[in-house]
Amino acid sequence: MKTSGFSPPVMKIFSDKKPGFSKCIFTVKIFLNILYQRLWFRLILIKLNNYKRYQNLLTH
């Protein structure tokens, strides 16, 4: 599973009155992307550890 290119759907709203608002949305999008990648990494590690334990039970 390749998740490096995934970014959670975030609405892009651009306003002339608030020039810093789009920058804020961009920062939130990056933050959510990092959280999502960390979550997948932890899930993969947990699955690998469970698989190794299962293999040890079968072989010993």
mmCIF file of the N, C-alpha and C atoms, coordinates in Angstrom:
data_MODEL
# 
_entry.id   MODEL 
# 
loop_
_atom_site.group_PDB 
_atom_site.id 
_atom_site.type_symbol 
_atom_site.label_atom_id 
_atom_site.label_alt_id 
_atom_site.label_comp_id 
_atom_site.label_asym_id 
_atom_site.label_entity_id 
_atom_site.label_seq_id 
_atom_site.pdbx_PDB_ins_code 
_atom_site.Cartn_x 
_atom_site.Cartn_y 
_atom_site.Cartn_z 
_atom_site.occupancy 
_atom_site.B_iso_or_equiv 
_atom_site.pdbx_formal_charge 
_atom_site.auth_seq_id 
_atom_site.auth_comp_id 
_atom_site.auth_asym_id 
_atom_site.auth_atom_id 
_atom_site.pdbx_PDB_model_num 
ATOM 1   N N  . MET A 1 1  ? 0.835   -1.185  0.000  1.00 0.00 ? 1  MET A N  1 
ATOM 2   C CA . MET A 1 1  ? 0.000   0.000   0.000  1.00 0.00 ? 1  MET A CA 1 
ATOM 3   C C  . MET A 1 1  ? 0.877   1.245   0.000  1.00 0.00 ? 1  MET A C  1 
ATOM 4   N N  . LYS A 1 2  ? 0.691   2.047   -1.009 1.00 0.00 ? 2  LYS A N  1 
ATOM 5   C CA . LYS A 1 2  ? 1.490   3.265   -1.110 1.00 0.00 ? 2  LYS A CA 1 
ATOM 6   C C  . LYS A 1 2  ? 0.603   4.441   -0.735 1.00 0.00 ? 2  LYS A C  1 
ATOM 7   N N  . THR A 1 3  ? 0.904   5.096   0.375  1.00 0.00 ? 3  THR A N  1 
ATOM 8   C CA . THR A 1 3  ? 0.060   6.183   0.853  1.00 0.00 ? 3  THR A CA 1 
ATOM 9   C C  . THR A 1 3  ? 0.777   7.519   0.859  1.00 0.00 ? 3  THR A C  1 
ATOM 10  N N  . SER A 1 4  ? 1.957   7.589   0.278  1.00 0.00 ? 4  SER A N  1 
ATOM 11  C CA . SER A 1 4  ? 2.715   8.832   0.357  1.00 0.00 ? 4  SER A CA 1 
ATOM 12  C C  . SER A 1 4  ? 2.048   9.961   -0.423 1.00 0.00 ? 4  SER A C  1 
ATOM 13  N N  . GLY A 1 5  ? 1.298   9.624   -1.476 1.00 0.00 ? 5  GLY A N  1 
ATOM 14  C CA . GLY A 1 5  ? 0.687   10.665  -2.285 1.00 0.00 ? 5  GLY A CA 1 
ATOM 15  C C  . GLY A 1 5  ? -0.705  11.044  -1.834 1.00 0.00 ? 5  GLY A C  1 
ATOM 16  N N  . PHE A 1 6  ? -1.216  10.393  -0.809 1.00 0.00 ? 6  PHE A N  1 
ATOM 17  C CA . PHE A 1 6  ? -2.586  10.651  -0.377 1.00 0.00 ? 6  PHE A CA 1 
ATOM 18  C C  . PHE A 1 6  ? -2.658  11.902  0.473  1.00 0.00 ? 6  PHE A C  1 
ATOM 19  N N  . SER A 1 7  ? -3.655  12.715  0.224  1.00 0.00 ? 7  SER A N  1 
ATOM 20  C CA . SER A 1 7  ? -3.926  13.840  1.109  1.00 0.00 ? 7  SER A CA 1 
ATOM 21  C C  . SER A 1 7  ? -5.421  13.866  1.378  1.00 0.00 ? 7  SER A C  1 
ATOM 22  N N  . PRO A 1 8  ? -5.795  14.022  2.630  1.00 0.00 ? 8  PRO A N  1 
ATOM 23  C CA . PRO A 1 8  ? -7.213  14.025  2.978  1.00 0.00 ? 8  PRO A CA 1 
ATOM 24  C C  . PRO A 1 8  ? -7.949  15.164  2.270  1.00 0.00 ? 8  PRO A C  1 
ATOM 25  N N  . PRO A 1 9  ? -9.208  14.974  1.927  1.00 0.00 ? 9  PRO A N  1 
ATOM 26  C CA . PRO A 1 9  ? -9.938  16.039  1.242  1.00 0.00 ? 9  PRO A CA 1 
ATOM 27  C C  . PRO A 1 9  ? -10.147 17.246  2.143  1.00 0.00 ? 9  PRO A C  1 
ATOM 28  N N  . VAL A 1 10 ? -9.630  18.373  1.709  1.00 0.00 ? 10 VAL A N  1 
ATOM 29  C CA . VAL A 1 10 ? -9.788  19.617  2.460  1.00 0.00 ? 10 VAL A CA 1 
ATOM 30  C C  . VAL A 1 10 ? -10.300 20.660  1.487  1.00 0.00 ? 10 VAL A C  1 
ATOM 31  N N  . MET A 1 11 ? -11.367 21.353  1.876  1.00 0.00 ? 11 MET A N  1 
ATOM 32  C CA . MET A 1 11 ? -11.911 22.379  0.997  1.00 0.00 ? 11 MET A CA 1 
ATOM 33  C C  . MET A 1 11 ? -10.958 23.563  0.928  1.00 0.00 ? 11 MET A C  1 
ATOM 34  N N  . LYS A 1 12 ? -10.684 24.000  -0.286 1.00 0.00 ? 12 LYS A N  1 
ATOM 35  C CA . LYS A 1 12 ? -9.838  25.177  -0.463 1.00 0.00 ? 12 LYS A CA 1 
ATOM 36  C C  . LYS A 1 12 ? -10.746 26.381  -0.642 1.00 0.00 ? 12 LYS A C  1 
ATOM 37  N N  . ILE A 1 13 ? -10.662 27.290  0.308  1.00 0.00 ? 13 ILE A N  1 
ATOM 38  C CA . ILE A 1 13 ? -11.476 28.498  0.248  1.00 0.00 ? 13 ILE A CA 1 
ATOM 39  C C  . ILE A 1 13 ? -10.528 29.692  0.203  1.00 0.00 ? 13 ILE A C  1 
ATOM 40  N N  . PHE A 1 14 ? -10.655 30.491  -0.840 1.00 0.00 ? 14 PHE A N  1 
ATOM 41  C CA . PHE A 1 14 ? -9.802  31.663  -0.970 1.00 0.00 ? 14 PHE A CA 1 
ATOM 42  C C  . PHE A 1 14 ? -10.663 32.909  -0.808 1.00 0.00 ? 14 PHE A C  1 
ATOM 43  N N  . SER A 1 15 ? -10.199 33.808  0.029  1.00 0.00 ? 15 SER A N  1 
ATOM 44  C CA . SER A 1 15 ? -10.945 35.025  0.298  1.00 0.00 ? 15 SER A CA 1 
ATOM 45  C C  . SER A 1 15 ? -10.034 36.227  0.110  1.00 0.00 ? 15 SER A C  1 
ATOM 46  N N  . ASP A 1 16 ? -10.558 37.262  -0.533 1.00 0.00 ? 16 ASP A N  1 
ATOM 47  C CA . ASP A 1 16 ? -9.781  38.487  -0.725 1.00 0.00 ? 16 ASP A CA 1 
ATOM 48  C C  . ASP A 1 16 ? -9.638  39.255  0.581  1.00 0.00 ? 16 ASP A C  1 
ATOM 49  N N  . LYS A 1 17 ? -10.605 39.089  1.473  1.00 0.00 ? 17 LYS A N  1 
ATOM 50  C CA . LYS A 1 17 ? -10.586 39.837  2.732  1.00 0.00 ? 17 LYS A CA 1 
ATOM 51  C C  . LYS A 1 17 ? -9.554  39.283  3.707  1.00 0.00 ? 17 LYS A C  1 
ATOM 52  N N  . LYS A 1 18 ? -9.290  37.992  3.631  1.00 0.00 ? 18 LYS A N  1 
ATOM 53  C CA . LYS A 1 18 ? -8.349  37.355  4.562  1.00 0.00 ? 18 LYS A CA 1 
ATOM 54  C C  . LYS A 1 18 ? -7.232  36.683  3.766  1.00 0.00 ? 18 LYS A C  1 
ATOM 55  N N  . PRO A 1 19 ? -6.138  37.398  3.507  1.00 0.00 ? 19 PRO A N  1 
ATOM 56  C CA . PRO A 1 19 ? -5.067  36.811  2.691  1.00 0.00 ? 19 PRO A CA 1 
ATOM 57  C C  . PRO A 1 19 ? -4.342  35.651  3.371  1.00 0.00 ? 19 PRO A C  1 
ATOM 58  N N  . GLY A 1 20 ? -4.343  35.586  4.697  1.00 0.00 ? 20 GLY A N  1 
ATOM 59  C CA . GLY A 1 20 ? -3.655  34.514  5.406  1.00 0.00 ? 20 GLY A CA 1 
ATOM 60  C C  . GLY A 1 20 ? -4.489  33.255  5.574  1.00 0.00 ? 20 GLY A C  1 
ATOM 61  N N  . PHE A 1 21 ? -5.751  33.329  5.147  1.00 0.00 ? 21 PHE A N  1 
ATOM 62  C CA . PHE A 1 21 ? -6.662  32.205  5.358  1.00 0.00 ? 21 PHE A CA 1 
ATOM 63  C C  . PHE A 1 21 ? -6.258  30.990  4.530  1.00 0.00 ? 21 PHE A C  1 
ATOM 64  N N  . SER A 1 22 ? -5.876  31.211  3.265  1.00 0.00 ? 22 SER A N  1 
ATOM 65  C CA . SER A 1 22 ? -5.486  30.081  2.412  1.00 0.00 ? 22 SER A CA 1 
ATOM 66  C C  . SER A 1 22 ? -4.217  29.430  2.938  1.00 0.00 ? 22 SER A C  1 
ATOM 67  N N  . LYS A 1 23 ? -3.332  30.228  3.532  1.00 0.00 ? 23 LYS A N  1 
ATOM 68  C CA . LYS A 1 23 ? -2.109  29.676  4.128  1.00 0.00 ? 23 LYS A CA 1 
ATOM 69  C C  . LYS A 1 23 ? -2.469  28.779  5.312  1.00 0.00 ? 23 LYS A C  1 
ATOM 70  N N  . CYS A 1 24 ? -3.459  29.181  6.076  1.00 0.00 ? 24 CYS A N  1 
ATOM 71  C CA . CYS A 1 24 ? -3.919  28.389  7.227  1.00 0.00 ? 24 CYS A CA 1 
ATOM 72  C C  . CYS A 1 24 ? -4.480  27.046  6.748  1.00 0.00 ? 24 CYS A C  1 
ATOM 73  N N  . ILE A 1 25 ? -5.289  27.062  5.703  1.00 0.00 ? 25 ILE A N  1 
ATOM 74  C CA . ILE A 1 25 ? -5.860  25.827  5.152  1.00 0.00 ? 25 ILE A CA 1 
ATOM 75  C C  . ILE A 1 25 ? -4.749  24.906  4.660  1.00 0.00 ? 25 ILE A C  1 
ATOM 76  N N  . PHE A 1 26 ? -3.735  25.494  4.014  1.00 0.00 ? 26 PHE A N  1 
ATOM 77  C CA . PHE A 1 26 ? -2.610  24.707  3.508  1.00 0.00 ? 26 PHE A CA 1 
ATOM 78  C C  . PHE A 1 26 ? -1.873  24.033  4.661  1.00 0.00 ? 26 PHE A C  1 
ATOM 79  N N  . THR A 1 27 ? -1.665  24.763  5.768  1.00 0.00 ? 27 THR A N  1 
ATOM 80  C CA . THR A 1 27 ? -0.981  24.206  6.942  1.00 0.00 ? 27 THR A CA 1 
ATOM 81  C C  . THR A 1 27 ? -1.789  23.059  7.541  1.00 0.00 ? 27 THR A C  1 
ATOM 82  N N  . VAL A 1 28 ? -3.092  23.223  7.637  1.00 0.00 ? 28 VAL A N  1 
ATOM 83  C CA . VAL A 1 28 ? -3.966  22.168  8.173  1.00 0.00 ? 28 VAL A CA 1 
ATOM 84  C C  . VAL A 1 28 ? -3.904  20.935  7.277  1.00 0.00 ? 28 VAL A C  1 
ATOM 85  N N  . LYS A 1 29 ? -3.869  21.144  5.965  1.00 0.00 ? 29 LYS A N  1 
ATOM 86  C CA . LYS A 1 29 ? -3.813  20.028  5.021  1.00 0.00 ? 29 LYS A CA 1 
ATOM 87  C C  . LYS A 1 29 ? -2.519  19.238  5.206  1.00 0.00 ? 29 LYS A C  1 
ATOM 88  N N  . ILE A 1 30 ? -1.395  19.929  5.355  1.00 0.00 ? 30 ILE A N  1 
ATOM 89  C CA . ILE A 1 30 ? -0.111  19.255  5.581  1.00 0.00 ? 30 ILE A CA 1 
ATOM 90  C C  . ILE A 1 30 ? -0.148  18.485  6.900  1.00 0.00 ? 30 ILE A C  1 
ATOM 91  N N  . PHE A 1 31 ? -0.703  19.101  7.948  1.00 0.00 ? 31 PHE A N  1 
ATOM 92  C CA . PHE A 1 31 ? -0.789  18.463  9.261  1.00 0.00 ? 31 PHE A CA 1 
ATOM 93  C C  . PHE A 1 31 ? -1.613  17.181  9.193  1.00 0.00 ? 31 PHE A C  1 
ATOM 94  N N  . LEU A 1 32 ? -2.758  17.231  8.511  1.00 0.00 ? 32 LEU A N  1 
ATOM 95  C CA . LEU A 1 32 ? -3.607  16.043  8.381  1.00 0.00 ? 32 LEU A CA 1 
ATOM 96  C C  . LEU A 1 32 ? -2.913  14.952  7.576  1.00 0.00 ? 32 LEU A C  1 
ATOM 97  N N  . ASN A 1 33 ? -2.167  15.350  6.561  1.00 0.00 ? 33 ASN A N  1 
ATOM 98  C CA . ASN A 1 33 ? -1.440  14.382  5.744  1.00 0.00 ? 33 ASN A CA 1 
ATOM 99  C C  . ASN A 1 33 ? -0.394  13.655  6.586  1.00 0.00 ? 33 ASN A C  1 
ATOM 100 N N  . ILE A 1 34 ? 0.333   14.394  7.425  1.00 0.00 ? 34 ILE A N  1 
ATOM 101 C CA . ILE A 1 34 ? 1.352   13.786  8.294  1.00 0.00 ? 34 ILE A CA 1 
ATOM 102 C C  . ILE A 1 34 ? 0.693   12.828  9.284  1.00 0.00 ? 34 ILE A C  1 
ATOM 103 N N  . LEU A 1 35 ? -0.417  13.243  9.878  1.00 0.00 ? 35 LEU A N  1 
ATOM 104 C CA . LEU A 1 35 ? -1.128  12.371  10.822 1.00 0.00 ? 35 LEU A CA 1 
ATOM 105 C C  . LEU A 1 35 ? -1.583  11.085  10.136 1.00 0.00 ? 35 LEU A C  1 
ATOM 106 N N  . TYR A 1 36 ? -2.107  11.200  8.917  1.00 0.00 ? 36 TYR A N  1 
ATOM 107 C CA . TYR A 1 36 ? -2.590  10.033  8.180  1.00 0.00 ? 36 TYR A CA 1 
ATOM 108 C C  . TYR A 1 36 ? -1.450  9.059   7.892  1.00 0.00 ? 36 TYR A C  1 
ATOM 109 N N  . GLN A 1 37 ? -0.298  9.594   7.475  1.00 0.00 ? 37 GLN A N  1 
ATOM 110 C CA . GLN A 1 37 ? 0.845   8.727   7.179  1.00 0.00 ? 37 GLN A CA 1 
ATOM 111 C C  . GLN A 1 37 ? 1.348   8.035   8.440  1.00 0.00 ? 37 GLN A C  1 
ATOM 112 N N  . ARG A 1 38 ? 1.384   8.751   9.561  1.00 0.00 ? 38 ARG A N  1 
ATOM 113 C CA . ARG A 1 38 ? 1.813   8.125   10.822 1.00 0.00 ? 38 ARG A CA 1 
ATOM 114 C C  . ARG A 1 38 ? 0.862   7.011   11.229 1.00 0.00 ? 38 ARG A C  1 
ATOM 115 N N  . LEU A 1 39 ? -0.436  7.240   11.036 1.00 0.00 ? 39 LEU A N  1 
ATOM 116 C CA . LEU A 1 39 ? -1.431  6.230   11.387 1.00 0.00 ? 39 LEU A CA 1 
ATOM 117 C C  . LEU A 1 39 ? -1.217  4.962   10.571 1.00 0.00 ? 39 LEU A C  1 
ATOM 118 N N  . TRP A 1 40 ? -1.012  5.110   9.247  1.00 0.00 ? 40 TRP A N  1 
ATOM 119 C CA . TRP A 1 40 ? -0.777  3.946   8.406  1.00 0.00 ? 40 TRP A CA 1 
ATOM 120 C C  . TRP A 1 40 ? 0.501   3.235   8.801  1.00 0.00 ? 40 TRP A C  1 
ATOM 121 N N  . PHE A 1 41 ? 1.544   3.992   9.129  1.00 0.00 ? 41 PHE A N  1 
ATOM 122 C CA . PHE A 1 41 ? 2.819   3.392   9.522  1.00 0.00 ? 41 PHE A CA 1 
ATOM 123 C C  . PHE A 1 41 ? 2.649   2.552   10.780 1.00 0.00 ? 41 PHE A C  1 
ATOM 124 N N  . ARG A 1 42 ? 1.901   3.076   11.757 1.00 0.00 ? 42 ARG A N  1 
ATOM 125 C CA . ARG A 1 42 ? 1.663   2.317   13.001 1.00 0.00 ? 42 ARG A CA 1 
ATOM 126 C C  . ARG A 1 42 ? 0.857   1.059   12.732 1.00 0.00 ? 42 ARG A C  1 
ATOM 127 N N  . LEU A 1 43 ? -0.163  1.167   11.887 1.00 0.00 ? 43 LEU A N  1 
ATOM 128 C CA . LEU A 1 43 ? -0.979  -0.008  11.576 1.00 0.00 ? 43 LEU A CA 1 
ATOM 129 C C  . LEU A 1 43 ? -0.153  -1.092  10.901 1.00 0.00 ? 43 LEU A C  1 
ATOM 130 N N  . ILE A 1 44 ? 0.726   -0.695  9.991  1.00 0.00 ? 44 ILE A N  1 
ATOM 131 C CA . ILE A 1 44 ? 1.580   -1.673  9.307  1.00 0.00 ? 44 ILE A CA 1 
ATOM 132 C C  . ILE A 1 44 ? 2.530   -2.331  10.298 1.00 0.00 ? 44 ILE A C  1 
ATOM 133 N N  . LEU A 1 45 ? 3.108   -1.539  11.213 1.00 0.00 ? 45 LEU A N  1 
ATOM 134 C CA . LEU A 1 45 ? 4.014   -2.109  12.216 1.00 0.00 ? 45 LEU A CA 1 
ATOM 135 C C  . LEU A 1 45 ? 3.283   -3.100  13.114 1.00 0.00 ? 45 LEU A C  1 
ATOM 136 N N  . ILE A 1 46 ? 2.070   -2.763  13.526 1.00 0.00 ? 46 ILE A N  1 
ATOM 137 C CA . ILE A 1 46 ? 1.293   -3.659  14.388 1.00 0.00 ? 46 ILE A CA 1 
ATOM 138 C C  . ILE A 1 46 ? 1.003   -4.968  13.653 1.00 0.00 ? 46 ILE A C  1 
ATOM 139 N N  . LYS A 1 47 ? 0.632   -4.868  12.374 1.00 0.00 ? 47 LYS A N  1 
ATOM 140 C CA . LYS A 1 47 ? 0.346   -6.083  11.599 1.00 0.00 ? 47 LYS A CA 1 
ATOM 141 C C  . LYS A 1 47 ? 1.594   -6.940  11.447 1.00 0.00 ? 47 LYS A C  1 
ATOM 142 N N  . LEU A 1 48 ? 2.747   -6.305  11.211 1.00 0.00 ? 48 LEU A N  1 
ATOM 143 C CA . LEU A 1 48 ? 3.992   -7.063  11.086 1.00 0.00 ? 48 LEU A CA 1 
ATOM 144 C C  . LEU A 1 48 ? 4.337   -7.770  12.389 1.00 0.00 ? 48 LEU A C  1 
ATOM 145 N N  . ASN A 1 49 ? 4.174   -7.083  13.512 1.00 0.00 ? 49 ASN A N  1 
ATOM 146 C CA . ASN A 1 49 ? 4.471   -7.693  14.810 1.00 0.00 ? 49 ASN A CA 1 
ATOM 147 C C  . ASN A 1 49 ? 3.547   -8.872  15.083 1.00 0.00 ? 49 ASN A C  1 
ATOM 148 N N  . ASN A 1 50 ? 2.275   -8.719  14.771 1.00 0.00 ? 50 ASN A N  1 
ATOM 149 C CA . ASN A 1 50 ? 1.329   -9.820  14.967 1.00 0.00 ? 50 ASN A CA 1 
ATOM 150 C C  . ASN A 1 50 ? 1.675   -11.003 14.076 1.00 0.00 ? 50 ASN A C  1 
ATOM 151 N N  . TYR A 1 51 ? 2.103   -10.728 12.853 1.00 0.00 ? 51 TYR A N  1 
ATOM 152 C CA . TYR A 1 51 ? 2.478   -11.795 11.924 1.00 0.00 ? 51 TYR A CA 1 
ATOM 153 C C  . TYR A 1 51 ? 3.707   -12.544 12.435 1.00 0.00 ? 51 TYR A C  1 
ATOM 154 N N  . LYS A 1 52 ? 4.683   -11.811 12.960 1.00 0.00 ? 52 LYS A N  1 
ATOM 155 C CA . LYS A 1 52 ? 5.892   -12.454 13.499 1.00 0.00 ? 52 LYS A CA 1 
ATOM 156 C C  . LYS A 1 52 ? 5.547   -13.329 14.697 1.00 0.00 ? 52 LYS A C  1 
ATOM 157 N N  . ARG A 1 53 ? 4.657   -12.846 15.556 1.00 0.00 ? 53 ARG A N  1 
ATOM 158 C CA . ARG A 1 53 ? 4.237   -13.654 16.712 1.00 0.00 ? 53 ARG A CA 1 
ATOM 159 C C  . ARG A 1 53 ? 3.535   -14.925 16.249 1.00 0.00 ? 53 ARG A C  1 
ATOM 160 N N  . TYR A 1 54 ? 2.698   -14.798 15.235 1.00 0.00 ? 54 TYR A N  1 
ATOM 161 C CA . TYR A 1 54 ? 1.981   -15.949 14.692 1.00 0.00 ? 54 TYR A CA 1 
ATOM 162 C C  . TYR A 1 54 ? 2.959   -16.962 14.100 1.00 0.00 ? 54 TYR A C  1 
ATOM 163 N N  . GLN A 1 55 ? 3.958   -16.481 13.378 1.00 0.00 ? 55 GLN A N  1 
ATOM 164 C CA . GLN A 1 55 ? 4.967   -17.369 12.802 1.00 0.00 ? 55 GLN A CA 1 
ATOM 165 C C  . GLN A 1 55 ? 5.752   -18.078 13.906 1.00 0.00 ? 55 GLN A C  1 
ATOM 166 N N  . ASN A 1 56 ? 6.076   -17.365 14.976 1.00 0.00 ? 56 ASN A N  1 
ATOM 167 C CA . ASN A 1 56 ? 6.798   -17.979 16.096 1.00 0.00 ? 56 ASN A CA 1 
ATOM 168 C C  . ASN A 1 56 ? 5.964   -19.074 16.748 1.00 0.00 ? 56 ASN A C  1 
ATOM 169 N N  . LEU A 1 57 ? 4.670   -18.856 16.862 1.00 0.00 ? 57 LEU A N  1 
ATOM 170 C CA . LEU A 1 57 ? 3.801   -19.880 17.451 1.00 0.00 ? 57 LEU A CA 1 
ATOM 171 C C  . LEU A 1 57 ? 3.760   -21.129 16.575 1.00 0.00 ? 57 LEU A C  1 
ATOM 172 N N  . LEU A 1 58 ? 3.776   -20.943 15.269 1.00 0.00 ? 58 LEU A N  1 
ATOM 173 C CA . LEU A 1 58 ? 3.721   -22.091 14.360 1.00 0.00 ? 58 LEU A CA 1 
ATOM 174 C C  . LEU A 1 58 ? 5.022   -22.879 14.351 1.00 0.00 ? 58 LEU A C  1 
ATOM 175 N N  . THR A 1 59 ? 6.145   -22.195 14.486 1.00 0.00 ? 59 THR A N  1 
ATOM 176 C CA . THR A 1 59 ? 7.439   -22.867 14.366 1.00 0.00 ? 59 THR A CA 1 
ATOM 177 C C  . THR A 1 59 ? 7.926   -23.456 15.683 1.00 0.00 ? 59 THR A C  1 
ATOM 178 N N  . HIS A 1 60 ? 7.435   -22.964 16.811 1.00 0.00 ? 60 HIS A N  1 
ATOM 179 C CA . HIS A 1 60 ? 7.940   -23.463 18.108 1.00 0.00 ? 60 HIS A CA 1 
ATOM 180 C C  . HIS A 1 60 ? 6.924   -24.311 18.822 1.00 0.00 ? 60 HIS A C  1 
# 
